[in-house]
């Protein structure tokens, strides 16, 4: 008897929209379902986001520069040890 119920449930789930599917499966999650709602950031939030993005960008740039400098130094040491200089 449970086989018939499972088949009926599968048919209902296949035909349902994503939101209806979540209700049929017993969950009320709306994950992945577009609602059409947008969040309007305040000027303070926009400024904070911009400062955070600049800080992340500068940190990434500093890390790349550090890796470059360390690489150049290591290559220079290898050349010096090999007697190429």
C-alpha positions in Angstrom: 0.0 0.0 0.0 2.9 2.4 0.7 4.1 1.9 -2.9 0.9 3.4 -4.3 1.2 6.4 -1.9 4.9 6.9 -2.9 4.1 6.8 -6.6 1.3 9.4 -6.1 3.6 11.6 -4.1 6.3 11.4 -6.9 3.7 12.5 -9.5 2.7 15.4 -7.3 6.3 16.4 -6.8 7.2 16.3 -10.5 4.2 18.5 -11.4 4.7 21.0 -8.6 6.6 24.3 -8.7 9.8 24.4 -6.5 7.9 26.1 -3.6 5.0 23.6 -3.8 7.6 20.8 -4.0 9.1 21.9 -0.7 5.6 21.9 0.9 4.9 18.4 -0.4 8.1 17.0 0.8 7.3 18.2 4.3 9.8 21.0 4.4 9.0 24.7 4.3 12.4 25.8 3.1 12.4 28.4 0.3 16.0 27.8 -0.6 16.6 28.3 -4.3 13.1 29.7 -5.0 13.2 33.2 -6.4 10.9 35.6 -4.5 11.4 38.7 -6.5 12.4 40.6 -3.3 15.5 42.8 -3.2 17.4 44.2 -0.3 18.0 48.0 -0.4 21.2 48.8 1.4 21.5 51.9 3.5 24.2 54.4 2.6 26.2 53.3 5.7 26.0 49.6 4.5 27.1 50.6 1.0 30.1 52.6 2.4 31.0 49.7 4.7 30.9 47.3 1.8 33.1 49.6 -0.3 35.7 49.9 2.5 35.6 46.1 3.0 36.1 45.5 -0.7 39.1 48.0 -0.8 40.6 46.3 2.2 40.3 42.8 0.6 41.7 44.1 -2.7 44.7 45.7 -0.9 45.3 42.6 1.1 45.3 40.5 -2.0 47.7 42.9 -3.8 50.0 42.8 -0.8 50.0 39.0 -0.7 50.8 38.8 -4.4 53.7 41.3 -4.0 55.0 39.2 -1.0 54.9 36.0 -3.1 56.7 37.7 -6.0 59.4 39.1 -3.7 60.0 35.8 -2.0 60.1 34.0 -5.4 62.6 36.5 -6.8 64.8 36.2 -3.7 64.7 32.4 -3.8 65.5 32.3 -7.5 68.4 34.7 -6.9 69.8 32.5 -4.1 69.6 29.4 -6.4 71.5 31.2 -9.1 74.2 32.4 -6.6 74.6 28.9 -5.3 75.0 27.4 -8.8 77.6 30.0 -9.6 75.6 31.5 -12.5 76.1 35.1 -11.2 
